[in-house]
């Protein structure tokens, strides 16, 4: 019996070494952790239960039968994050460069199937050289099996991808279908075709970092939701994100203890809006001042900065925030911000996370580049996302809400539950100057008359009361009481039940 136990311990120790000490040292030299070290940091101490530690590949071509490391380049299993169950796979770059084989894919598929069956999130730690060339089409089939599970799990359990090394070719499409993608600066990259192929086909000379590094995907392409300095920070931030999310689409997000008074008054908000309507201010200040303990987890911080998306808690409960940012492009909606916010709203709706919308939007960004790029269709994505969402929706208009952008930003007409406005709100078809020049175009030569007409228009429409008279605004509230009013609104909506008409699925304007 003792011999058998010793053999088991020996086999386990061998499996834990992955590709061997030399390759582990090489991984450390690049500033990267090993697959197992990453799992230890991600999960609660001692909570990891591993599956398929001794699985090995079945390939017999190209001398592969002589190298059959246990685990086949991926560590899979389940554990807990702050006591809540998650499933995880972590690719091991020390074993065949983390390349995906038929059995490697089967291990990932097994835990994805279990996550769906048991209703828990899937977290993938990607660090792979791509498909294992020696296995040919079998490895491609493995990718497709993983893709199909990503699709089936979408909107059922949260899926989070962390790119912690290379991720190229077909491998990129699995993370692309997950809910959140995070990258590690300087040590991770994603692209469909690498720099060498790009040079051969298009004659462009580009580095891997420029083509698909963290900076590229967080600022230019919007493929990634965030980038972190190193493996340790990335994994700590994933733990923080999981704390905001429900385990699956049939559960509510977790309720955390909070030490912040729901009725807290913030007198400084009464002076947040500048006297001059064209002067910007930082909308993040408002978000931080109404959130529990000023805690805000921002998503896609470096992309389309004219709109802000992320999670806060109110009375310990998760709330998704979408807010125009007057500091960038005056808070205008454009192609990028519409796509960013629409995807976030749809995620919140899929997982029963209430949505708070903070509005200061002068309209859609004009110009040929926007029109040629399809701003009509992209703007419609955000409109569609808000209109189909059945979760509690609370909207606060702080200043401008002009034209179609007023409608799009969770207006009453898109089934907003509580629509508040500050006294500084201006809800109108357009700004006073533009409106006056259209209505009174006959007086354009008379500056005095135009000034008077502009003032008259401002007096009539540059306030929230016309909309309030129609019932489109439920209440004009004092800025300092925003946290209390919004907290109470969400509290009253906890029992909300709203269903859309039956359909196989909608046809969102993609």
N, C-alpha and C positions, 0 to 999 in steps of 0.2 A: 504493500500500500504506500509506504514511504517513498519508494522509487517512482511510483506513478505521480505522486504529488510533486516530487522534485522535477519530474519531466514537464509537468504542467507549468511550474514556475519558470523552468528554463525556456519553454516555448513562448511564454508570455514576455519574458525579458527580451527574447530575440525579436518578437513582434514589435515591442515598444521601441526598439532601436531603428526600425524603419530601414532606410538605406545604409545604415552603418554610421559609426561615430565620425568618420572623416567627412561625410556629407552633412551631418548635423552641424559640425564645426563650420563648414562652408556656408550653411544657411545662416548661422549666427554672425559670421563675418560680414554678410550683406545687411546686417541690421534686422534680420527677420527671425521670428520665432519658429519652432517646429510645429507640426500639426497638433501634437498632443499638448504642447505648452500653451497654444492658443485656446484649446478647449478648456484647460485648467483655469485660464484667466477669465474666459467667458462665463463659465458656469459656477454655481455655488460650490464651495470646497467640499470634495468628497461625494458630490451628487451624480457624477457621470457614470452611466451604465453603458458599457460598450457592446456593440453587436459585431459579429463577423470578424473577429480579430484574426482568425486563422485562414480566412478565405484567400485563395491564390488564383492567378490567371490560368487559363487553359490553353494558351497559345503554344504551338510546337514548331512554328516556323522561325527561320533566322536564328536558330540556337536559343530561342527563348525558354525552352524546356529546362535549360541549365540554371536559369535564374527565376526562382519562384518565391519572392519575399512574401511573408505572411502579411495579410491586410491589403495587398495589391494597391498601395498608393493612396488610400483614403481611410480615415478613421471616422466611424459612424456610431451613433447611439443617441441616448437621451439623458437629460439632467434637468436641473432647475436653475432659474434666475430669480433670486429673491423669493424662493419657495414655489415658483410657478413653473410648470413643466414646459420644456421646449425640446424639439428634436434638432440634432446638429450633425452636419458632415464637414470634415476638415481635410482638404486634399494635402497629401504629403509630398512635397517637392523632392525629398531625398530618395524617393522610390520612382525610378523611371521618369524623373522630372514631373511627377504628379500627373502623368498622362492618363487619359481615360481609356480603359479597356472594357470589354464586355462585362467582366465580373465587378470591376470598379463601379460601373453604371448600375449594376444590379444591387449593389450595396446601398447606393444613394436612393434608388427607387424603393427599396424595402422600407427605409425610414420615412420617405415621403408618404408611402401608403399607410404606414402606421400613424403618422401625424394627421392624415385625413380621417382615419378611422377613429382616433382618440381625441381629435379636436385640439391640437396644439400647434404653435408656430414652428416653422422650419427655418433654421439659420444655416446658410452655406458659407463656408470659409474657403474661397477659391484661390488656388495657387498651383496652376497646372500649365504644362507645355502644350496642351491640346489633345487631340485624338492620338491614340497609340498606333503609330504607322504600321507596326508589325502585324496588327490585327485587322487592318484594312476596313472593310465594310462593317465588320462586327462592332467596331468602336463607334462608327457613325450611327449604327442602329441603337447603340447604347445612349448616345446623345438624344436621339429622337424619343426614346422611352422617357428620359428625364423631362424633355420639353412637354410631352403630353401630360405628365403629372403636374408640371408648373401651371399649365392651362386649367386643368381640373381643380387645382387647389386655389386658383385665383378667386378672391372674394369669399373663400371658405375658411382658410386659416392664413394669418399673416405670414408672408415670406420675405426674409431679409437676406441679402447677399453682401458679403464683405470681400472685396477684391484685394488680396494680400500678396500678389505676385503677378505673373503673367496670366492673361486670359484672352486667348486669340482664336480667330476662326469661328467655327460653329459653337465653340464653348461660350461665346458672349451672349448667345440668345437665351440661355437659361436665366442668368441674372437679369437680362432685359425684361423678362416676363414677371419678375418678382416685384414686390411692392416698394422696397427700398434698396438702393445700392450705395454702399460706402466704399471708399478707396483709401489706400495708404499712400501718402505723398512720397515720391521718389523711388518707391519700390514696387508699385503696381501699375499695370497698364491694361487697356482693353482696346482691341481693334479687330475688324473682320479680316483685313489683309494687312500684313506687316510692312515695315519700311522697305524691305528688299523687293517685295512684289510690287509695291507702289512705284518704286524707282524703275523697275523693268517695264511696267505697263504705261505709266504716265510721265516718266522722266522726272518726277518730283523727288527731290532729296529731302528727307524728313527723318528726324530721330523718333525712336519709340515713344519718348516722353512727349514730344510735340504732337505726334499722331494720336496717341491714346492715353496720355498720362492723366493723373488726377486733376491737374489744372485745366486741361482741355475739357474733360467731361463734367466738371462742376461749373465752369464759366461759359463754355461755348456751346457744347452739344446738349446739355441737360440730361445726359445719360445717368450721371451719378448724383446722388442727393447730398453728399457731403464728403469731405476729404480730411484725413487726420494725419498728425505728424509721424506716428509710428504704430506698430501693432498693438501696443498696450493701450494707448489712447483710443484707438478704433474700437477695441473690444469693450472698454469701459463705457463708451458712448452707446454701443449697441445694447448693453445691459440697461442703460438709462432709457433708451427708446422702448424696449420691451415692457418696461414698467408702465408706459402710457397706454399700451394696447391690450385689447381683449385676447383671450386664447383662441377664439374662433368666432364665427359670425352668429352663433346662437347665444353667446354670452355677452354681458355688458363689460366695458373696461373696468379694471380694478379700481376700488375706492381706497385712497390712501389717507392716513391720518393727516390733518392739517392744523396749523397753529396760527391761522390768519382769520381775522374777523370778517365774515361775509358782508357785513354792513359797513366795512371800513370806508371812511370818507377821505378823499384825496383832493384837498383844496387846491393843489397846484394845477389840477386839470382845468380849473376855471380860466387859467391864463395860458393854456397850451396853444390855442389858436391865435396866430398873430393878427394884429389890427388890419394889416394889408392883406387882402384876399389872395394876392399873388406871392406872398412870402411862404417858403416851405417850413415845415416842422417835422420832427422825427416821430412817426407813428409807433415806433417800437417803445417809445416812452409810455404811451397809453397802454400797450399790451402788457408791459412789465408792471404797471401800476394797478391793473385790475386782476392780474394773475395771483393765485395763492403763492405767498412768499416770493413774488417776483420771479418765478421759475418759468422759463420759456424754452422749449426745445424746437429750434428752427430747422425747417426742411428746405433744401435747395437755397441756402443763404447767399451763394455767390452767383446765382443765375436769375435773370429777369428781376432785378432788385426793385423795380417799380411796384411789385406786389410781394407781400410777405405771407409765408405759410408756415405753420408749425403747431405744436401742441402746448397747451397750458392746463392747469387744473383750477377748477372753481369748486369750493367746498369739497376738495379732495377728489373730484371727479374729472376725468379727461374731457377736454373740449378742443376741437380743431379750430384754429384761427386763420382766417383769410383777411388780409388788410391791404388797402392801397398805401403806397409809400410816397408822400408828396416830395420827399427829398430827391427822388429819381424820376426824371421825365414828368415832373409835376403830378405823378401818380396816375398818368394815363394808362389805359389798357392797350396792349399791343398783342402781336402774335405770340411772343414768348410768354408773357405774363398770363395770357388766357389759357394756354396749354398747361402751364405750371399749376395754376389754381384749379383748373378743371380736373386734372388728375388727382389732386389732393382732395377735392370735394368728393369725388367718386370713391376714393379710399375710405374717407370718413363715413360715407353713407353705407358702404358695404359692411362696415364693422360697427354700426350703430354708435358712432361717435358724434355727439351734437356739434353744430357748427356755429361759431360766432364770426360775423362779418363786420369789419370796421371800414366805413366808406368815406373816401375823399377823392372823388374821381371826376376830372373835368371832361372826360369823354374818351373816345378811341384815338390813338395816335394817327394823324393824317399823313399822307404821302404815298408816292408811287410804289416804294419798296414794300410797304405794308399791303397795299391793294394787290400788287403782283404776287406777293407771298401768300395771299388768301386770308387776309384778316377777317373777312366776312365769315368764312367757314371756321376759322380758329376761335374767333369771338363767340360763335354759336356753340362751341364745345362747352364754354363756361356757362353760358345761358342754359344749355341742355342739362349740364351736371347739376346746377342749382334747382332747376325745375323738376327733375326726376327724384331728387333727394327727399326721403321721407323722414329723416332724423329731425330732432328739434333744431330750428334755425332762428337765431336771434341776430338782428342787424342794428348797428348804431351808425347813423350818418353824422359825421363830425363837422364837415364843411361842404364841399361841392359834391353834388350828385346830378350830373348833367346828361341829358339826352339818353340814347340807348344804353349808355354805361350805367345810368341809374337803374334801369330795368334789370340789367344783367347781374348787378351786385346784390343778389338775394333780396329783391324788392318784395313788397307785399303781394304783388301780382304773381310771383313765382312761389307762392305758398309759404312766404315768410310767416313765422308764428308771432314773433314780437318784433316790431319795427320801430325803433326809437330814433329820435333826432336830438342833437344839441341845439340850443337857440341860435348857434352860429351857422347852422345848416342852410345851404342854398339848393333847393330842389327845383330845377327848371329845365326847359328844353336845351338851353344854351346859356352862355354868359351874357350879361346885360349889354355889353358893347356890341357883340355880334348880333344879338336879337334886335337891338335898336336900329342898327344899320340896315336890317332887312325890313322891319316894320315901317320905319320912317325914312325909306331911301330917298323920298322927295326932298327931305331937309338936309341931305348930306353936305351941302355947301355952307350950311349955317351952323358953326361950331357951338354957339350958345344954345340953340334949340336942341341939337344932338345931346349936349351935356344934360339938359333938362329932361329929355326923353329917357336917357340912360338912368338918371336918378329915379325917375318915376318907375322904370322897369325894376330897378333894384328894390325900391320900397315895396313894390307889389310882389315880386317873386324871389328876391334874394333872402328868403327866410323859410322856415319849415311849416309855416302856418297854413299856406294854401293846400299843401298835401295833407296836413292834419285835419283841415276842414272836410276833406274828402274821405277821411278814414284810412288813407294810405300810410300815414304815420300814426301809430297807436298812442304815442305820448311824446311830448317834447320834455326832455329831462335835463336836470342840472348836470353839467359835466362832473362835478365832484361826487355825485351819487351814482356814477356809472357802474362801479363794481357791485353795489347793493342791488341796483335794478336788474342788471344782467344775471347775477346769482339767483335772485328770486324768480326771474323768468325761466331759467333752466330748471330750477327746482319744481316749478309748476308744470313743466313739460315732461317730467320723468315717466309719466304714464301715457305719453302720446302714442296713438295708434293710427297709422295712415298707410293705405295700400294703394299701389298703382294698378291700373287695369292688367288683366292677365295677358302675357305675351311670351313668346319663346325667348326673345331678348329684344332690346331696342336697337335702333340703327343710328347711333350717335354720329354726327358729322365728323368723321375721322380726318 
